[in-house]
Amino acid sequence: MTSNGTQLDGRDWKAMVIAAADAVEQQVDELSRLDAAVGDGDHGVNVVTAMSYARNELNTTDDPSPGDVMKILARGFLDEMGGAAGALFGSLFRVVGRGFRDADATDVTQLAEALGSGVETVMLRGQTSPGDKTMVDALVPAAAAATESAEAGADVKDALAAVAAAARSGVEATTSMPAFRGRAKYAGDKAVGVPDAGATTVAIIFETWAATIVERNDA
């Protein structure tokens, strides 16, 4: 981590994405269980496929930029996962990568701006809003936390912790929601009482990113 915790370089982002791939693999059964309550039950396996691709690509990529890491992650979702969820996750990370441009390292302001743009793209492409019981319910509060952290001058460790906590709160909020988008909208009352699988995936990724930076900072 560069500049005393004020920026994340490509090596940081590479470690964060690889760790997130490991985390979703460890929770694949839980993600699929959540999806099975309202859908096909294949969400966990599909996310693992996408992120395993990214992990494999990154393990053979030396010194990528932050933008390069996000492009590889996006490609995993767009090309390897497919479907509506793959398109939305892929669009999110592709826009984040574009927001990073060719920077060698990213600060909290760049993260907040890129994440905010990515979330707007997801809402537009998915035609969804907070309260629809989708990944957006985790993404919107996470992006807001990133913006608040940037405005407060937080370091990247604290900013990522805030983003992760906000995403998890968003997941918890989906538990009591009926579903209005995707296959889940046909589940009726079955959707109530079950957290959204896509939102849960968002929280797992962000929580792992935050934990990884704490570990790298303490090393």
KOLMI-349131 format. One record per residue (C-alpha): chain; residue in one letter; x, y, z. Coordinates in pm, whole numbers, plus 32768, in hexadecimal, padded with zeros to 4 digits. Layout:
BEGIN
ATOM gunu kolnu    X    Y    Z
ATOM    A     a    X    Y    Z
...
! end
This chain:
BEGIN
ATOM gunu kolnu    X    Y    Z
ATOM    A     m 8000 8000 8000
ATOM    A     t 8098 8148 7F91
ATOM    A     s 80BD 829C 8032
ATOM    A     n 807C 8236 819B
ATOM    A     g 7F23 81AD 815A
ATOM    A     t 7EA1 82C3 807B
ATOM    A     q 7EA3 81FC 7F36
ATOM    A     l 7E7C 809D 7EAD
ATOM    A     d 7F69 8032 7D99
ATOM    A     g 7F3E 7F1A 7C9F
ATOM    A     r 7FDA 7E1A 7D85
ATOM    A     d 7EDD 7E72 7E91
ATOM    A     w 7DBA 7E4F 7DA1
ATOM    A     k 7E44 7D07 7D1C
ATOM    A     a 7E58 7C7C 7E7E
ATOM    A     m 7CFA 7CFB 7ECE
ATOM    A     v 7C59 7C55 7DA0
ATOM    A     i 7D11 7B0B 7DD1
ATOM    A     a 7CA5 7B05 7F3F
ATOM    A     a 7B3D 7B50 7EDB
ATOM    A     a 7B45 7A2D 7DE7
ATOM    A     d 7BB3 794B 7F02
ATOM    A     a 7AA1 79D5 7FE4
ATOM    A     v 7982 799B 7EF2
ATOM    A     e 7A06 783D 7EB1
ATOM    A     q 79F4 77F6 8025
ATOM    A     q 788D 7877 8032
ATOM    A     v 7810 77E3 7EEB
ATOM    A     d 7714 76FF 7F95
ATOM    A     e 767D 781B 805F
ATOM    A     l 765E 78FA 7F2C
ATOM    A     s 75B6 77E6 7E6A
ATOM    A     r 74D0 779A 7F8F
ATOM    A     l 745A 7902 7F97
ATOM    A     d 7424 78FF 7E21
ATOM    A     a 7367 77B6 7E2D
ATOM    A     a 7260 7850 7F0D
ATOM    A     v 71F3 793B 7DF5
ATOM    A     g 72A3 78CC 7CB7
ATOM    A     d 736D 77BE 7C0C
ATOM    A     g 7463 7785 7D27
ATOM    A     d 7594 77AC 7C49
ATOM    A     h 7606 7907 7CB4
ATOM    A     g 7720 788D 7D92
ATOM    A     v 77B5 77A8 7C8C
ATOM    A     n 779A 78B6 7B84
ATOM    A     v 7848 79BC 7C5A
ATOM    A     v 795C 78C7 7CAE
ATOM    A     t 798D 7883 7B3A
ATOM    A     a 79AF 79F8 7AF1
ATOM    A     m 7A99 7A44 7C0D
ATOM    A     s 7B6B 790C 7BDC
ATOM    A     y 7BAF 7986 7A7B
ATOM    A     a 7C20 7AD5 7B07
ATOM    A     r 7CFA 7A2D 7C0D
ATOM    A     n 7DA2 7950 7B09
ATOM    A     e 7DE1 7A76 7A21
ATOM    A     l 7E6D 7B4E 7B38
ATOM    A     n 7F51 7A3A 7BB4
ATOM    A     t 8002 7A49 7A64
ATOM    A     t 7FFC 7BC5 7A44
ATOM    A     d 8127 7C86 7AC8
ATOM    A     d 80FD 7DE6 7B52
ATOM    A     p 7FA2 7E37 7ACA
ATOM    A     s 7F15 7F93 7AFF
ATOM    A     p 7DD9 7FB9 7BD1
ATOM    A     g 7D17 7FEB 7A8F
ATOM    A     d 7DAA 7EB0 79F9
ATOM    A     v 7D3B 7DE7 7B28
ATOM    A     m 7BD7 7E66 7B0A
ATOM    A     k 7BCF 7E1D 7995
ATOM    A     i 7C37 7CB6 79D6
ATOM    A     l 7B30 7C93 7AE6
ATOM    A     a 7A26 7D26 7A00
ATOM    A     r 7A87 7C37 78EA
ATOM    A     g 7A55 7B11 79D4
ATOM    A     f 78ED 7B75 7A13
ATOM    A     l 789C 7BE2 78B1
ATOM    A     d 793D 7AC1 77F7
ATOM    A     e 793E 79A0 78EE
ATOM    A     m 7804 79D4 79BE
ATOM    A     g 7712 7A66 78C3
ATOM    A     g 75A1 7A9A 7906
ATOM    A     a 7504 7BCD 79A4
ATOM    A     a 75D4 7BBE 7AE2
ATOM    A     g 7717 7B90 7A20
ATOM    A     a 76C5 7CBD 7948
ATOM    A     l 767B 7D96 7A77
ATOM    A     f 77AC 7D31 7B43
ATOM    A     g 7883 7D4A 7A0B
ATOM    A     s 77FE 7EA3 79BB
ATOM    A     l 7840 7F14 7B1F
ATOM    A     f 79AC 7EB1 7B1D
ATOM    A     r 79E6 7F21 79B7
ATOM    A     v 796E 8080 7A0C
ATOM    A     v 7A3D 8083 7B4B
ATOM    A     g 7B6D 8022 7A7D
ATOM    A     r 7B29 8138 7986
ATOM    A     g 7B0C 8229 7AA8
ATOM    A     f 7C67 81C8 7B1C
ATOM    A     r 7CE9 8217 79BC
ATOM    A     d 7E60 81D2 79A5
ATOM    A     a 7EB6 823A 7B09
ATOM    A     d 7FCC 817A 7BB4
ATOM    A     a 7F12 819A 7CFF
ATOM    A     t 7DB8 8207 7D6E
ATOM    A     d 7D50 82D8 7E97
ATOM    A     v 7C04 82E2 7F4E
ATOM    A     t 7B7A 83F6 7E73
ATOM    A     q 7BC3 8331 7D37
ATOM    A     l 7B27 81FC 7DD3
ATOM    A     a 79EE 82BB 7E37
ATOM    A     e 79C4 835A 7CE1
ATOM    A     a 7A02 8217 7C23
ATOM    A     l 791F 8149 7D05
ATOM    A     g 780E 824F 7CEF
ATOM    A     s 781B 8247 7B73
ATOM    A     g 7815 80CD 7B76
ATOM    A     v 76E4 80C0 7C55
ATOM    A     e 762B 81B9 7B77
ATOM    A     t 7675 80DA 7A4D
ATOM    A     v 75EE 7FA8 7B00
ATOM    A     m 74AC 805A 7B5D
ATOM    A     l 747D 80D9 79FB
ATOM    A     r 74CF 7F91 7951
ATOM    A     g 7407 7EC0 7A45
ATOM    A     q 72EC 7FBD 7A5C
ATOM    A     t 72EF 7F8F 7BD3
ATOM    A     s 72F3 806B 7D06
ATOM    A     p 7330 803D 7E7B
ATOM    A     g 7214 7F76 7F10
ATOM    A     d 71F0 7E87 7DEA
ATOM    A     k 72B4 7D77 7EA4
ATOM    A     t 73E2 7D66 7DBF
ATOM    A     m 7558 7DA4 7DCC
ATOM    A     v 7505 7F17 7DB9
ATOM    A     d 748D 7F0B 7F22
ATOM    A     a 75F3 7EC4 7F8B
ATOM    A     l 769C 7F9A 7E81
ATOM    A     v 75E8 80E3 7EC1
ATOM    A     p 763F 80FD 8034
ATOM    A     a 77A0 8083 7FE9
ATOM    A     a 77D3 8197 7EE8
ATOM    A     a 7743 8297 7FD8
ATOM    A     a 7836 8223 80E6
ATOM    A     a 7957 8249 7FF2
ATOM    A     t 78ED 83AD 7FA2
ATOM    A     e 78C7 8403 8112
ATOM    A     s 7A1E 8372 8158
ATOM    A     a 7ABB 843F 8041
ATOM    A     e 7A18 857E 80C1
ATOM    A     a 7A93 8533 8220
ATOM    A     g 7BF8 84F6 81AA
ATOM    A     a 7BFC 838C 8222
ATOM    A     d 7D1B 82A7 81C8
ATOM    A     v 7CDB 8180 80E3
ATOM    A     k 7CCD 8084 81FE
ATOM    A     d 7BBB 813E 82B6
ATOM    A     a 7B06 818F 8172
ATOM    A     l 7AF9 8024 8107
ATOM    A     a 7A83 7FBF 8261
ATOM    A     a 7967 80BC 8246
ATOM    A     v 790F 8043 80E8
ATOM    A     a 7904 7EDA 815F
ATOM    A     a 7830 7F29 8290
ATOM    A     a 7739 7FF0 81BF
ATOM    A     a 771D 7ED5 80C2
ATOM    A     r 76D8 7DD9 81D6
ATOM    A     s 75CB 7EBA 8269
ATOM    A     g 7531 7EC7 810F
ATOM    A     v 752C 7D4C 8101
ATOM    A     e 747F 7D37 8250
ATOM    A     a 7377 7E2C 81D6
ATOM    A     t 7322 7D4A 80B1
ATOM    A     t 72B6 7C33 819A
ATOM    A     s 7161 7CCB 81DC
ATOM    A     m 712A 7D41 8077
ATOM    A     p 704E 7CA1 7F6F
ATOM    A     a 70FA 7C8A 7E1B
ATOM    A     f 709B 7D5F 7CF1
ATOM    A     r 71AB 7D0E 7BF2
ATOM    A     g 7237 7BDB 7B47
ATOM    A     r 71BB 7A78 7B7E
ATOM    A     a 7195 7ABE 7CF0
ATOM    A     k 705F 7B92 7CAD
ATOM    A     y 6FA4 7A51 7C5D
ATOM    A     a 6FF6 79B9 7DAE
ATOM    A     g 6EE8 7A7A 7E65
ATOM    A     d 6EFA 7A59 7FDF
ATOM    A     k 7021 796B 7FC0
ATOM    A     a 7104 7A98 7F87
ATOM    A     v 70AC 7B2F 80D8
ATOM    A     g 7193 7AB9 81ED
ATOM    A     v 72B5 7A66 8103
ATOM    A     p 73D1 7B5A 80BE
ATOM    A     d 7412 7BA2 7F51
ATOM    A     a 7529 7ACB 7EBF
ATOM    A     g 75B2 7BDD 7DDF
ATOM    A     a 75C0 7CDA 7EF9
ATOM    A     t 7668 7BD3 7FD3
ATOM    A     t 7770 7B9F 7EC7
ATOM    A     v 77B5 7D15 7EC1
ATOM    A     a 77E4 7D16 803B
ATOM    A     i 78CD 7BEA 8033
ATOM    A     i 79A7 7C90 7F2B
ATOM    A     f 79BA 7DDE 7FE1
ATOM    A     e 79F2 7D3D 8134
ATOM    A     t 7B0E 7C70 80A7
ATOM    A     w 7BA9 7DA2 8005
ATOM    A     a 7BA0 7E57 8153
ATOM    A     a 7C34 7D32 8213
ATOM    A     t 7D46 7D02 8112
ATOM    A     i 7DBB 7E6A 8133
ATOM    A     v 7DBE 7E51 82AE
ATOM    A     e 7E9B 7D1B 828F
ATOM    A     r 7F85 7DC3 8196
ATOM    A     n 7F98 7EFB 826A
ATOM    A     d 7FEF 7E30 83A1
ATOM    A     a 80F0 7D56 82EF
! end
